């Protein structure tokens, strides 16, 4: 490869042709999706919400409604500054993204035992648990801890790493928050630096995700609250809605990442566009394709992502016949869903756990929102 601009231009052109150009979501579908979120805020199903819609790396619409709390003097939701607790969306946007980067850069292997990267996670059946199994929730790691021991985050981590498995590896799919905490620690050890810093340099920074944070302190003024503290009669902002992540000062692989709708939209657009946003190539196409494909013997689980099957729920030992969506959700009322065929996507950020006023079936709402954007009929 010769130096100079002429020599570098053809490579850039080839890169462009690898990925199809965006096919915009029809304006009426975008308007209907945005209207659904507006209506939910008007019905008081959450105090405020943010939605983003696009196709491939084209971000077509970012819309916000309501306020961060129910009070009339609460700040209105802002697409660039309101930080939402992503909850389990952390698993895709942070933990899986870090593992994707480390695997792509040849620093981690999916089928290597986790103990190669994190020797503390060993002993008995743990010795054979692989990175891939943690990503697909098939490593047998227990879902959560009934009690959490340890006065400091370091002590809590040691306690969690020392717990025995709930199942034999590969026996079944068991959705595990603890598995993703282990994965985060293994990735951090491999990266050789705090994982938020690594993510900032390798993934979030190149995407222009300037507001995404891990370990947000309590009392964060930009954060939409997720709880109301009865004793103090005040909103709970920052920290983490998740109890285990809270004990780890919000630095955990299962939850604890906070972000804005604009930032999550950029991440969604990059994944939908198979690793590239504008001129920033974050992942190779084959890396994105490998991580978002359902895994054998893991039902509706891809590598750090979940999938919806067109035929409905499948037994964990089977796989989807046809994937019609992949993405992830968070208990606080967050979600990111992408259509693998059309590459259209939708991001929803809310704080529906904060003083809920109206009932809602959030799963059904998220599904309808996705189907509106992708013109899917179920």
MOVEN-V434752 format. One line per field, one symbol per residue. phi: phi as a letter, one per 20 degrees, with the letter a starting at -180 (. if undefined). psi: psi as a letter, one per 20 degrees, with the letter a starting at -180 (. if undefined). burial: 1 if it has 16 or more other ideal C-beta (glycine too) atoms within 10 Angstrom, else 0. Layout:
BEGIN
phi: ???
psi: ???
burial: ???
END
This chain:
BEGIN
phi: .ffnfffefggffgggffdfffdgfggffffffffffgffffemebfabccccacleeeebcccbmcfcfffeffffcfdcfedfflffggefdfffffgffffemdcdfeefgffecgfebomffgdfdggfffdmdenfgfbdfcddpedgfffgffffefffecfgmfaecgcffgffffgfffffffmagfgfffffecfggemeedfccmffgmffeeffdbdeggelbfecmmafffffffdlmdbeeaoedbdfffffffgffffeloccleeeecfgffffffdefegmcledeencdcdefenfdgfeecgfbedacraccffodabccefeemebbdccbcfeekgdcfbeffffffffffffelede
psi: orarhhhighghggggihpqqqoqpphhhggggghggghhghjkhqhrrpqqqapcjoohpoqqqarhrhqhjqpqpphihopqoicihhhghfghggggghghjjiqphjqqhihhnhhnrpchhhiprgghghjkjijpqgapgqoqphqhghgggghhiqrqhrqqjhrpooohhhhgggghggggghkrphhggggghfgghikmiipqqlpqqkohippqirpoggilqqoqbcqhpgghgikkjnqihripqrrhgghghggggghjlipocjoogqqghggghhjpqqpjjdkpanirqqpqhjapqqhiarpgppiqqbrrqhikqqoppohghkqrpppprmiiomphqqqnhghghghgghghjkpp.
burial: 000000000000000000100100100011001101110110001111111111111111111111111100010011100111111111111111111111110001010011111101100001011111111111111101100000000001100110001010110111011111111111110110001101110111011010111111000101111110000000111111110111111111111111111111111111111111100011100011011111101111111111111000000100110011111111111111111001111111111111000001010011111111110100
END
